């Protein structure tokens, strides 16, 4: 998890994106050949959001891995319903 977040930090810095990455659950394909984590990008501006969408993040970005779902704030995540 730590190595994943460090790699994400480096890629976001290279894109000039200022946000707070929050690591989610480990995701593994059935075959086990592809592993990754859920990722929330907290405090992401509209401009930085577009930059992330255009460039992608991670080694498998060209495979279409990842779904970008907007949240209003990280405070809402994990709050009781």
mmCIF file as gemmi writes it, N, C-alpha and C atoms, coordinates in Angstrom:
data_model
loop_
_atom_site.group_PDB
_atom_site.id
_atom_site.type_symbol
_atom_site.label_atom_id
_atom_site.label_alt_id
_atom_site.label_comp_id
_atom_site.label_asym_id
_atom_site.label_entity_id
_atom_site.label_seq_id
_atom_site.pdbx_PDB_ins_code
_atom_site.Cartn_x
_atom_site.Cartn_y
_atom_site.Cartn_z
_atom_site.occupancy
_atom_site.B_iso_or_equiv
_atom_site.pdbx_formal_charge
_atom_site.auth_seq_id
_atom_site.auth_asym_id
_atom_site.pdbx_PDB_model_num
ATOM 1 N N . UNK Axp A 1 ? 0.822 -1.195 0 1 0 ? 1 A 1
ATOM 2 C CA . UNK Axp A 1 ? 0 0 0 1 0 ? 1 A 1
ATOM 3 C C . UNK Axp A 1 ? 0.865 1.257 0 1 0 ? 1 A 1
ATOM 4 N N . UNK Axp A 2 ? 1.922 1.252 0.797 1 0 ? 2 A 1
ATOM 5 C CA . UNK Axp A 2 ? 2.804 2.416 0.875 1 0 ? 2 A 1
ATOM 6 C C . UNK Axp A 2 ? 3.48 2.669 -0.471 1 0 ? 2 A 1
ATOM 7 N N . UNK Axp A 3 ? 3.964 1.624 -1.109 1 0 ? 3 A 1
ATOM 8 C CA . UNK Axp A 3 ? 4.614 1.775 -2.417 1 0 ? 3 A 1
ATOM 9 C C . UNK Axp A 3 ? 3.618 2.311 -3.451 1 0 ? 3 A 1
ATOM 10 N N . UNK Axp A 4 ? 2.369 1.84 -3.387 1 0 ? 4 A 1
ATOM 11 C CA . UNK Axp A 4 ? 1.327 2.32 -4.294 1 0 ? 4 A 1
ATOM 12 C C . UNK Axp A 4 ? 1.111 3.822 -4.114 1 0 ? 4 A 1
ATOM 13 N N . UNK Axp A 5 ? 0.958 4.253 -2.867 1 0 ? 5 A 1
ATOM 14 C CA . UNK Axp A 5 ? 0.723 5.679 -2.608 1 0 ? 5 A 1
ATOM 15 C C . UNK Axp A 5 ? 1.926 6.532 -3.015 1 0 ? 5 A 1
ATOM 16 N N . UNK Axp A 6 ? 3.128 6.024 -2.821 1 0 ? 6 A 1
ATOM 17 C CA . UNK Axp A 6 ? 4.316 6.765 -3.24 1 0 ? 6 A 1
ATOM 18 C C . UNK Axp A 6 ? 4.341 6.921 -4.76 1 0 ? 6 A 1
ATOM 19 N N . UNK Axp A 7 ? 3.977 5.867 -5.484 1 0 ? 7 A 1
ATOM 20 C CA . UNK Axp A 7 ? 3.934 5.933 -6.949 1 0 ? 7 A 1
ATOM 21 C C . UNK Axp A 7 ? 2.861 6.904 -7.407 1 0 ? 7 A 1
ATOM 22 N N . UNK Axp A 8 ? 1.709 6.881 -6.76 1 0 ? 8 A 1
ATOM 23 C CA . UNK Axp A 8 ? 0.622 7.808 -7.096 1 0 ? 8 A 1
ATOM 24 C C . UNK Axp A 8 ? 1.069 9.245 -6.843 1 0 ? 8 A 1
ATOM 25 N N . UNK Axp A 9 ? 1.682 9.49 -5.69 1 0 ? 9 A 1
ATOM 26 C CA . UNK Axp A 9 ? 2.183 10.836 -5.365 1 0 ? 9 A 1
ATOM 27 C C . UNK Axp A 9 ? 3.14 11.333 -6.447 1 0 ? 9 A 1
ATOM 28 N N . UNK Axp A 10 ? 4.05 10.468 -6.887 1 0 ? 10 A 1
ATOM 29 C CA . UNK Axp A 10 ? 5.03 10.862 -7.903 1 0 ? 10 A 1
ATOM 30 C C . UNK Axp A 10 ? 4.343 11.185 -9.231 1 0 ? 10 A 1
ATOM 31 N N . UNK Axp A 11 ? 3.363 10.375 -9.63 1 0 ? 11 A 1
ATOM 32 C CA . UNK Axp A 11 ? 2.672 10.628 -10.894 1 0 ? 11 A 1
ATOM 33 C C . UNK Axp A 11 ? 1.843 11.904 -10.827 1 0 ? 11 A 1
ATOM 34 N N . UNK Axp A 12 ? 1.157 12.121 -9.705 1 0 ? 12 A 1
ATOM 35 C CA . UNK Axp A 12 ? 0.359 13.338 -9.563 1 0 ? 12 A 1
ATOM 36 C C . UNK Axp A 12 ? 1.254 14.579 -9.547 1 0 ? 12 A 1
ATOM 37 N N . UNK Axp A 13 ? 2.391 14.481 -8.88 1 0 ? 13 A 1
ATOM 38 C CA . UNK Axp A 13 ? 3.334 15.612 -8.855 1 0 ? 13 A 1
ATOM 39 C C . UNK Axp A 13 ? 3.847 15.911 -10.262 1 0 ? 13 A 1
ATOM 40 N N . UNK Axp A 14 ? 4.137 14.873 -11.044 1 0 ? 14 A 1
ATOM 41 C CA . UNK Axp A 14 ? 4.606 15.065 -12.415 1 0 ? 14 A 1
ATOM 42 C C . UNK Axp A 14 ? 3.542 15.733 -13.275 1 0 ? 14 A 1
ATOM 43 N N . UNK Axp A 15 ? 2.264 15.481 -12.962 1 0 ? 15 A 1
ATOM 44 C CA . UNK Axp A 15 ? 1.164 16.119 -13.695 1 0 ? 15 A 1
ATOM 45 C C . UNK Axp A 15 ? 0.866 17.519 -13.162 1 0 ? 15 A 1
ATOM 46 N N . UNK Axp A 16 ? 1.454 17.867 -12.023 1 0 ? 16 A 1
ATOM 47 C CA . UNK Axp A 16 ? 1.174 19.158 -11.41 1 0 ? 16 A 1
ATOM 48 C C . UNK Axp A 16 ? -0.174 19.189 -10.714 1 0 ? 16 A 1
ATOM 49 N N . UNK Axp A 17 ? -0.643 18.023 -10.286 1 0 ? 17 A 1
ATOM 50 C CA . UNK Axp A 17 ? -1.946 17.902 -9.631 1 0 ? 17 A 1
ATOM 51 C C . UNK Axp A 17 ? -1.762 17.987 -8.122 1 0 ? 17 A 1
ATOM 52 N N . UNK Axp A 18 ? -2.516 18.894 -7.492 1 0 ? 18 A 1
ATOM 53 C CA . UNK Axp A 18 ? -2.433 19.088 -6.05 1 0 ? 18 A 1
ATOM 54 C C . UNK Axp A 18 ? -3.697 18.518 -5.406 1 0 ? 18 A 1
ATOM 55 N N . UNK Axp A 19 ? -3.557 17.406 -4.693 1 0 ? 19 A 1
ATOM 56 C CA . UNK Axp A 19 ? -4.682 16.791 -3.996 1 0 ? 19 A 1
ATOM 57 C C . UNK Axp A 19 ? -4.136 15.863 -2.925 1 0 ? 19 A 1
ATOM 58 N N . UNK Axp A 20 ? -5.044 15.213 -2.215 1 0 ? 20 A 1
ATOM 59 C CA . UNK Axp A 20 ? -4.646 14.269 -1.172 1 0 ? 20 A 1
ATOM 60 C C . UNK Axp A 20 ? -5.127 12.876 -1.582 1 0 ? 20 A 1
ATOM 61 N N . UNK Axp A 21 ? -4.222 11.987 -2.029 1 0 ? 21 A 1
ATOM 62 C CA . UNK Axp A 21 ? -4.631 10.636 -2.388 1 0 ? 21 A 1
ATOM 63 C C . UNK Axp A 21 ? -4.93 9.799 -1.138 1 0 ? 21 A 1
ATOM 64 N N . UNK Axp A 22 ? -6.026 9.053 -1.203 1 0 ? 22 A 1
ATOM 65 C CA . UNK Axp A 22 ? -6.42 8.171 -0.109 1 0 ? 22 A 1
ATOM 66 C C . UNK Axp A 22 ? -6.579 6.769 -0.692 1 0 ? 22 A 1
ATOM 67 N N . UNK Axp A 23 ? -5.843 5.831 -0.136 1 0 ? 23 A 1
ATOM 68 C CA . UNK Axp A 23 ? -5.831 4.463 -0.64 1 0 ? 23 A 1
ATOM 69 C C . UNK Axp A 23 ? -7.058 3.701 -0.162 1 0 ? 23 A 1
ATOM 70 N N . UNK Axp A 24 ? -7.651 2.95 -1.077 1 0 ? 24 A 1
ATOM 71 C CA . UNK Axp A 24 ? -8.811 2.119 -0.756 1 0 ? 24 A 1
ATOM 72 C C . UNK Axp A 24 ? -8.42 0.653 -0.675 1 0 ? 24 A 1
ATOM 73 N N . UNK Axp A 25 ? -9.389 -0.2 -0.912 1 0 ? 25 A 1
ATOM 74 C CA . UNK Axp A 25 ? -9.182 -1.648 -0.822 1 0 ? 25 A 1
ATOM 75 C C . UNK Axp A 25 ? -8.35 -2.183 -1.969 1 0 ? 25 A 1
ATOM 76 N N . UNK Axp A 26 ? -7.636 -3.258 -1.676 1 0 ? 26 A 1
ATOM 77 C CA . UNK Axp A 26 ? -6.888 -3.977 -2.705 1 0 ? 26 A 1
ATOM 78 C C . UNK Axp A 26 ? -7.882 -4.667 -3.634 1 0 ? 26 A 1
ATOM 79 N N . UNK Axp A 27 ? -7.67 -4.543 -4.935 1 0 ? 27 A 1
ATOM 80 C CA . UNK Axp A 27 ? -8.503 -5.19 -5.953 1 0 ? 27 A 1
ATOM 81 C C . UNK Axp A 27 ? -7.623 -6.171 -6.72 1 0 ? 27 A 1
ATOM 82 N N . UNK Axp A 28 ? -8.098 -7.398 -6.903 1 0 ? 28 A 1
ATOM 83 C CA . UNK Axp A 28 ? -7.334 -8.424 -7.607 1 0 ? 28 A 1
ATOM 84 C C . UNK Axp A 28 ? -8.239 -9.087 -8.636 1 0 ? 28 A 1
ATOM 85 N N . UNK Axp A 29 ? -7.752 -9.19 -9.88 1 0 ? 29 A 1
ATOM 86 C CA . UNK Axp A 29 ? -8.497 -9.931 -10.894 1 0 ? 29 A 1
ATOM 87 C C . UNK Axp A 29 ? -8.485 -11.409 -10.542 1 0 ? 29 A 1
ATOM 88 N N . UNK Axp A 30 ? -9.452 -12.148 -11.059 1 0 ? 30 A 1
ATOM 89 C CA . UNK Axp A 30 ? -9.553 -13.578 -10.747 1 0 ? 30 A 1
ATOM 90 C C . UNK Axp A 30 ? -8.245 -14.322 -10.963 1 0 ? 30 A 1
ATOM 91 N N . UNK Axp A 31 ? -7.563 -14.007 -12.027 1 0 ? 31 A 1
ATOM 92 C CA . UNK Axp A 31 ? -6.317 -14.716 -12.32 1 0 ? 31 A 1
ATOM 93 C C . UNK Axp A 31 ? -5.187 -14.31 -11.371 1 0 ? 31 A 1
ATOM 94 N N . UNK Axp A 32 ? -5.343 -13.181 -10.702 1 0 ? 32 A 1
ATOM 95 C CA . UNK Axp A 32 ? -4.305 -12.683 -9.807 1 0 ? 32 A 1
ATOM 96 C C . UNK Axp A 32 ? -3.18 -11.969 -10.522 1 0 ? 32 A 1
ATOM 97 N N . UNK Axp A 33 ? -3.278 -11.891 -11.863 1 0 ? 33 A 1
ATOM 98 C CA . UNK Axp A 33 ? -2.208 -11.287 -12.652 1 0 ? 33 A 1
ATOM 99 C C . UNK Axp A 33 ? -2.187 -9.76 -12.538 1 0 ? 33 A 1
ATOM 100 N N . UNK Axp A 34 ? -3.312 -9.158 -12.203 1 0 ? 34 A 1
ATOM 101 C CA . UNK Axp A 34 ? -3.404 -7.701 -12.13 1 0 ? 34 A 1
ATOM 102 C C . UNK Axp A 34 ? -3.98 -7.325 -10.774 1 0 ? 34 A 1
ATOM 103 N N . UNK Axp A 35 ? -3.215 -6.506 -10.037 1 0 ? 35 A 1
ATOM 104 C CA . UNK Axp A 35 ? -3.622 -6.084 -8.7 1 0 ? 35 A 1
ATOM 105 C C . UNK Axp A 35 ? -3.527 -4.576 -8.618 1 0 ? 35 A 1
ATOM 106 N N . UNK Axp A 36 ? -4.386 -3.979 -7.844 1 0 ? 36 A 1
ATOM 107 C CA . UNK Axp A 36 ? -4.347 -2.54 -7.644 1 0 ? 36 A 1
ATOM 108 C C . UNK Axp A 36 ? -5.226 -2.157 -6.471 1 0 ? 36 A 1
ATOM 109 N N . UNK Axp A 37 ? -5.248 -0.89 -6.158 1 0 ? 37 A 1
ATOM 110 C CA . UNK Axp A 37 ? -6.025 -0.374 -5.036 1 0 ? 37 A 1
ATOM 111 C C . UNK Axp A 37 ? -7.056 0.621 -5.531 1 0 ? 37 A 1
ATOM 112 N N . UNK Axp A 38 ? -8.138 0.707 -4.797 1 0 ? 38 A 1
ATOM 113 C CA . UNK Axp A 38 ? -9.053 1.812 -5.002 1 0 ? 38 A 1
ATOM 114 C C . UNK Axp A 38 ? -8.325 3.085 -4.598 1 0 ? 38 A 1
ATOM 115 N N . UNK Axp A 39 ? -8.692 4.187 -5.213 1 0 ? 39 A 1
ATOM 116 C CA . UNK Axp A 39 ? -7.991 5.437 -4.923 1 0 ? 39 A 1
ATOM 117 C C . UNK Axp A 39 ? -8.967 6.591 -4.936 1 0 ? 39 A 1
ATOM 118 N N . UNK Axp A 40 ? -8.949 7.377 -3.864 1 0 ? 40 A 1
ATOM 119 C CA . UNK Axp A 40 ? -9.727 8.607 -3.824 1 0 ? 40 A 1
ATOM 120 C C . UNK Axp A 40 ? -8.755 9.773 -3.886 1 0 ? 40 A 1
ATOM 121 N N . UNK Axp A 41 ? -9.078 10.754 -4.7 1 0 ? 41 A 1
ATOM 122 C CA . UNK Axp A 41 ? -8.262 11.96 -4.783 1 0 ? 41 A 1
ATOM 123 C C . UNK Axp A 41 ? -9.051 13.093 -4.149 1 0 ? 41 A 1
ATOM 124 N N . UNK Axp A 42 ? -8.78 13.354 -2.878 1 0 ? 42 A 1
ATOM 125 C CA . UNK Axp A 42 ? -9.491 14.359 -2.099 1 0 ? 42 A 1
ATOM 126 C C . UNK Axp A 42 ? -8.914 15.745 -2.389 1 0 ? 42 A 1
ATOM 127 N N . UNK Axp A 43 ? -9.793 16.732 -2.347 1 0 ? 43 A 1
ATOM 128 C CA . UNK Axp A 43 ? -9.416 18.139 -2.586 1 0 ? 43 A 1
ATOM 129 C C . UNK Axp A 43 ? -8.883 18.335 -4.005 1 0 ? 43 A 1
ATOM 130 N N . UNK Axp A 44 ? -9.521 17.696 -4.963 1 0 ? 44 A 1
ATOM 131 C CA . UNK Axp A 44 ? -9.118 17.777 -6.371 1 0 ? 44 A 1
ATOM 132 C C . UNK Axp A 44 ? -9.905 18.896 -7.038 1 0 ? 44 A 1
ATOM 133 N N . UNK Axp A 45 ? -9.204 19.868 -7.614 1 0 ? 45 A 1
ATOM 134 C CA . UNK Axp A 45 ? -9.885 20.966 -8.303 1 0 ? 45 A 1
ATOM 135 C C . UNK Axp A 45 ? -10.461 20.478 -9.628 1 0 ? 45 A 1
ATOM 136 N N . UNK Axp A 46 ? -11.351 21.268 -10.207 1 0 ? 46 A 1
ATOM 137 C CA . UNK Axp A 46 ? -11.949 20.905 -11.5 1 0 ? 46 A 1
ATOM 138 C C . UNK Axp A 46 ? -10.87 20.788 -12.577 1 0 ? 46 A 1
ATOM 139 N N . UNK Axp A 47 ? -9.921 21.712 -12.586 1 0 ? 47 A 1
ATOM 140 C CA . UNK Axp A 47 ? -8.851 21.679 -13.592 1 0 ? 47 A 1
ATOM 141 C C . UNK Axp A 47 ? -7.958 20.451 -13.403 1 0 ? 47 A 1
ATOM 142 N N . UNK Axp A 48 ? -7.618 20.146 -12.146 1 0 ? 48 A 1
ATOM 143 C CA . UNK Axp A 48 ? -6.791 18.971 -11.877 1 0 ? 48 A 1
ATOM 144 C C . UNK Axp A 48 ? -7.552 17.681 -12.192 1 0 ? 48 A 1
ATOM 145 N N . UNK Axp A 49 ? -8.851 17.696 -11.964 1 0 ? 49 A 1
ATOM 146 C CA . UNK Axp A 49 ? -9.677 16.537 -12.297 1 0 ? 49 A 1
ATOM 147 C C . UNK Axp A 49 ? -9.589 16.225 -13.786 1 0 ? 49 A 1
ATOM 148 N N . UNK Axp A 50 ? -9.686 17.246 -14.614 1 0 ? 50 A 1
ATOM 149 C CA . UNK Axp A 50 ? -9.568 17.053 -16.061 1 0 ? 50 A 1
ATOM 150 C C . UNK Axp A 50 ? -8.18 16.56 -16.437 1 0 ? 50 A 1
ATOM 151 N N . UNK Axp A 51 ? -7.161 17.09 -15.775 1 0 ? 51 A 1
ATOM 152 C CA . UNK Axp A 51 ? -5.784 16.664 -16.053 1 0 ? 51 A 1
ATOM 153 C C . UNK Axp A 51 ? -5.615 15.166 -15.755 1 0 ? 51 A 1
ATOM 154 N N . UNK Axp A 52 ? -6.173 14.701 -14.639 1 0 ? 52 A 1
ATOM 155 C CA . UNK Axp A 52 ? -6.094 13.281 -14.282 1 0 ? 52 A 1
ATOM 156 C C . UNK Axp A 52 ? -6.872 12.431 -15.283 1 0 ? 52 A 1
ATOM 157 N N . UNK Axp A 53 ? -8.052 12.902 -15.683 1 0 ? 53 A 1
ATOM 158 C CA . UNK Axp A 53 ? -8.849 12.166 -16.663 1 0 ? 53 A 1
ATOM 159 C C . UNK Axp A 53 ? -8.126 12.034 -17.997 1 0 ? 53 A 1
ATOM 160 N N . UNK Axp A 54 ? -7.48 13.11 -18.434 1 0 ? 54 A 1
ATOM 161 C CA . UNK Axp A 54 ? -6.785 13.104 -19.724 1 0 ? 54 A 1
ATOM 162 C C . UNK Axp A 54 ? -5.525 12.235 -19.707 1 0 ? 54 A 1
ATOM 163 N N . UNK Axp A 55 ? -4.748 12.333 -18.638 1 0 ? 55 A 1
ATOM 164 C CA . UNK Axp A 55 ? -3.458 11.633 -18.588 1 0 ? 55 A 1
ATOM 165 C C . UNK Axp A 55 ? -3.564 10.225 -18.004 1 0 ? 55 A 1
ATOM 166 N N . UNK Axp A 56 ? -4.459 10.052 -17.048 1 0 ? 56 A 1
ATOM 167 C CA . UNK Axp A 56 ? -4.553 8.772 -16.348 1 0 ? 56 A 1
ATOM 168 C C . UNK Axp A 56 ? -3.447 8.645 -15.312 1 0 ? 56 A 1
ATOM 169 N N . UNK Axp A 57 ? -3.579 7.633 -14.484 1 0 ? 57 A 1
ATOM 170 C CA . UNK Axp A 57 ? -2.594 7.372 -13.438 1 0 ? 57 A 1
ATOM 171 C C . UNK Axp A 57 ? -2.371 5.864 -13.368 1 0 ? 57 A 1
ATOM 172 N N . UNK Axp A 58 ? -1.138 5.456 -13.26 1 0 ? 58 A 1
ATOM 173 C CA . UNK Axp A 58 ? -0.834 4.045 -13.085 1 0 ? 58 A 1
ATOM 174 C C . UNK Axp A 58 ? -0.343 3.375 -14.354 1 0 ? 58 A 1
ATOM 175 N N . UNK Axp A 59 ? 0.302 2.257 -14.149 1 0 ? 59 A 1
ATOM 176 C CA . UNK Axp A 59 ? 0.928 1.522 -15.253 1 0 ? 59 A 1
ATOM 177 C C . UNK Axp A 59 ? -0.084 0.957 -16.238 1 0 ? 59 A 1
ATOM 178 N N . UNK Axp A 60 ? -1.302 0.72 -15.794 1 0 ? 60 A 1
ATOM 179 C CA . UNK Axp A 60 ? -2.3 0.082 -16.652 1 0 ? 60 A 1
ATOM 180 C C . UNK Axp A 60 ? -3.366 1.059 -17.138 1 0 ? 60 A 1
ATOM 181 N N . UNK Axp A 61 ? -3.047 2.328 -17.168 1 0 ? 61 A 1
ATOM 182 C CA . UNK Axp A 61 ? -4.026 3.34 -17.586 1 0 ? 61 A 1
ATOM 183 C C . UNK Axp A 61 ? -4.496 3.124 -19.015 1 0 ? 61 A 1
ATOM 184 N N . UNK Axp A 62 ? -3.652 2.584 -19.878 1 0 ? 62 A 1
ATOM 185 C CA . UNK Axp A 62 ? -4.028 2.349 -21.279 1 0 ? 62 A 1
ATOM 186 C C . UNK Axp A 62 ? -4.975 1.16 -21.439 1 0 ? 62 A 1
ATOM 187 N N . UNK Axp A 63 ? -5.081 0.337 -20.402 1 0 ? 63 A 1
ATOM 188 C CA . UNK Axp A 63 ? -6.01 -0.8 -20.426 1 0 ? 63 A 1
ATOM 189 C C . UNK Axp A 63 ? -7.413 -0.385 -19.996 1 0 ? 63 A 1
ATOM 190 N N . UNK Axp A 64 ? -7.557 0.86 -19.593 1 0 ? 64 A 1
ATOM 191 C CA . UNK Axp A 64 ? -8.861 1.327 -19.142 1 0 ? 64 A 1
ATOM 192 C C . UNK Axp A 64 ? -9.158 0.982 -17.701 1 0 ? 64 A 1
ATOM 193 N N . UNK Axp A 65 ? -8.122 0.636 -16.948 1 0 ? 65 A 1
ATOM 194 C CA . UNK Axp A 65 ? -8.333 0.334 -15.537 1 0 ? 65 A 1
ATOM 195 C C . UNK Axp A 65 ? -8.72 1.608 -14.802 1 0 ? 65 A 1
ATOM 196 N N . UNK Axp A 66 ? -9.645 1.482 -13.914 1 0 ? 66 A 1
ATOM 197 C CA . UNK Axp A 66 ? -10.047 2.613 -13.096 1 0 ? 66 A 1
ATOM 198 C C . UNK Axp A 66 ? -11.346 3.237 -13.573 1 0 ? 66 A 1
ATOM 199 N N . UNK Axp A 67 ? -12.118 3.655 -12.628 1 0 ? 67 A 1
ATOM 200 C CA . UNK Axp A 67 ? -13.357 4.365 -12.882 1 0 ? 67 A 1
ATOM 201 C C . UNK Axp A 67 ? -13.283 5.643 -12.073 1 0 ? 67 A 1
ATOM 202 N N . UNK Axp A 68 ? -13.556 6.759 -12.704 1 0 ? 68 A 1
ATOM 203 C CA . UNK Axp A 68 ? -13.473 8.052 -12.047 1 0 ? 68 A 1
ATOM 204 C C . UNK Axp A 68 ? -14.876 8.451 -11.607 1 0 ? 68 A 1
ATOM 205 N N . UNK Axp A 69 ? -15.123 8.471 -10.295 1 0 ? 69 A 1
ATOM 206 C CA . UNK Axp A 69 ? -16.433 8.805 -9.748 1 0 ? 69 A 1
ATOM 207 C C . UNK Axp A 69 ? -16.27 10.023 -8.838 1 0 ? 69 A 1
ATOM 208 N N . UNK Axp A 70 ? -16.914 11.129 -9.16 1 0 ? 70 A 1
ATOM 209 C CA . UNK Axp A 70 ? -16.752 12.325 -8.322 1 0 ? 70 A 1
ATOM 210 C C . UNK Axp A 70 ? -17.457 12.188 -6.966 1 0 ? 70 A 1
ATOM 211 N N . UNK Axp A 71 ? -16.82 12.732 -5.941 1 0 ? 71 A 1
ATOM 212 C CA . UNK Axp A 71 ? -17.383 12.85 -4.598 1 0 ? 71 A 1
ATOM 213 C C . UNK Axp A 71 ? -17.336 14.322 -4.249 1 0 ? 71 A 1
ATOM 214 N N . UNK Axp A 72 ? -18.263 14.792 -3.46 1 0 ? 72 A 1
ATOM 215 C CA . UNK Axp A 72 ? -18.211 16.183 -3.025 1 0 ? 72 A 1
ATOM 216 C C . UNK Axp A 72 ? -17.109 16.397 -1.997 1 0 ? 72 A 1
ATOM 217 N N . UNK Axp A 73 ? -16.895 15.39 -1.129 1 0 ? 73 A 1
ATOM 218 C CA . UNK Axp A 73 ? -15.833 15.516 -0.13 1 0 ? 73 A 1
ATOM 219 C C . UNK Axp A 73 ? -15.54 14.162 0.484 1 0 ? 73 A 1
ATOM 220 N N . UNK Axp A 74 ? -14.338 14.015 0.984 1 0 ? 74 A 1
ATOM 221 C CA . UNK Axp A 74 ? -13.958 12.772 1.651 1 0 ? 74 A 1
ATOM 222 C C . UNK Axp A 74 ? -14.684 12.624 2.975 1 0 ? 74 A 1
ATOM 223 N N . UNK Axp A 75 ? -15.187 13.705 3.531 1 0 ? 75 A 1
ATOM 224 C CA . UNK Axp A 75 ? -15.903 13.652 4.8 1 0 ? 75 A 1
ATOM 225 C C . UNK Axp A 75 ? -17.147 12.783 4.687 1 0 ? 75 A 1
ATOM 226 N N . UNK Axp A 76 ? -17.757 12.719 3.505 1 0 ? 76 A 1
ATOM 227 C CA . UNK Axp A 76 ? -18.976 11.933 3.311 1 0 ? 76 A 1
ATOM 228 C C . UNK Axp A 76 ? -18.684 10.44 3.239 1 0 ? 76 A 1
ATOM 229 N N . UNK Axp A 77 ? -17.454 10.06 2.915 1 0 ? 77 A 1
ATOM 230 C CA . UNK Axp A 77 ? -17.107 8.654 2.787 1 0 ? 77 A 1
ATOM 231 C C . UNK Axp A 77 ? -16.995 8.037 4.176 1 0 ? 77 A 1
ATOM 232 N N . UNK Axp A 78 ? -17.691 6.957 4.385 1 0 ? 78 A 1
ATOM 233 C CA . UNK Axp A 78 ? -17.654 6.276 5.674 1 0 ? 78 A 1
ATOM 234 C C . UNK Axp A 78 ? -18.57 6.864 6.713 1 0 ? 78 A 1
ATOM 235 N N . UNK Axp A 79 ? -19.295 7.944 6.369 1 0 ? 79 A 1
ATOM 236 C CA . UNK Axp A 79 ? -20.242 8.526 7.31 1 0 ? 79 A 1
ATOM 237 C C . UNK Axp A 79 ? -21.473 7.629 7.396 1 0 ? 79 A 1
ATOM 238 N N . UNK Axp A 80 ? -22.093 7.542 8.572 1 0 ? 80 A 1
ATOM 239 C CA . UNK Axp A 80 ? -23.292 6.719 8.693 1 0 ? 80 A 1
ATOM 240 C C . UNK Axp A 80 ? -24.403 7.24 7.781 1 0 ? 80 A 1
ATOM 241 N N . UNK Axp A 81 ? -25.148 6.309 7.207 1 0 ? 81 A 1
ATOM 242 C CA . UNK Axp A 81 ? -26.223 6.687 6.272 1 0 ? 81 A 1
ATOM 243 C C . UNK Axp A 81 ? -27.479 7.076 7 1 0 ? 81 A 1
